Amino acid sequence: MTLFLKFLEPVLLALGIFLSVVSVILTVHDKKISKVDSRRRVPEKQLILTALFGFALPEYITMKIIRHKTKHVKFMAGLPAIMVLHLLIMAAVWFFFHR
């Protein structure tokens, strides 16, 4: 079991980093496209889902820096809520496997 966990931890970390980069790219892309063509924007649902399955912190920081969707409560309150959820999951996993 421990060999499996030693393999799984870096894979999950790499997946989280990859999804974080994807969420940042989608956020920046949505900001750029919003000035040009509102029909081709990234759906808000997709931005929330990438934050949920990746790390919400990079997306939140990106939104604050580029001032994108900062007036939307679902992002400015939702992303920190997702961050808390991620921290709780990480703490539970750590507690369960590292006792």
N, C-alpha and C positions, 0 to 999 in steps of 0.2 A: 504493500500500500504506500509506503513512503517513497519508493521509486516512482510510482505514478504521480504523487504529489510534487516531487522534484521536477518532473517533466511538465506537469500542468501549470505550475506557477508562472514560469517564463512565457508559456503560450498565452495564458490569460492576460499577462502584462502587455505582451506584444499586441494582442487583439484590442485591448483598451487604448493603447497608444494609437493604433491605426484608426480606430473609431473616433478618437479625439481629434485627430488630424482631419478626418472626413467631416466631422461636424464643424470645425473651424472653416474648412474650405467651403462647405455649403452656406455657412453664415455670411462669409465675405462675398460669395457669388450672389446670394440673395440681395445683399446690400447694393452691389454693383448693378444688377439687373433691375432693381426697383426704380432706378433713375431713368432707365431706358424703355423697358417694356414690362408693364405690370401683368401681362397675360402669361408670361413665362417664368414667374417667380417660383421659388421653392416653397412648397406647402408648409404651413406652420406645423402641421402634424408630423411631417418628416423631420423638422428641426427638433421637435420635442422627442421623437423616437430615437434620433441619433444621440441626443443627450442622455436618454434613459439607458440605452444599451452601451454607450461609451462612457466617458467621464463628462459630467455636466460643467465642471469648473472651466476647462478651456473655452467652451462655447460661451459661457457667461462672461468671462473676461474679454473675449473677442467682441461680444455685443456691447459691453461697456466702452471698450476702446474705440470702436468704429461708430458708436452711437446708433445701433440698429436694434429696433424693437424695444427700446428702453422704456417706452410708455405702455407697453403691454404687460399687464399684471401676470398673465400666464407664463411669461418668460422671466420677469424680474422677481417673482415669488416662486414660480414653479421650478426654475433651475436650482435655486438654493435648496428647495425641498428635495429635489432629486439628489443633490449632493449629500444631504443628510441621510437619505436612504442608502446611498452608496457606502457612506461611512459605517452605517449600522450593519450592512451586509458584510463589509470587510472585517469589522470587529467580530461579528458572529463566526465568520469563517476562521479567522485567526484563533479565536477562543476555542473553537471546536477541534481544530487540527494541531494546535500548538500547546495543548495543556501539559 
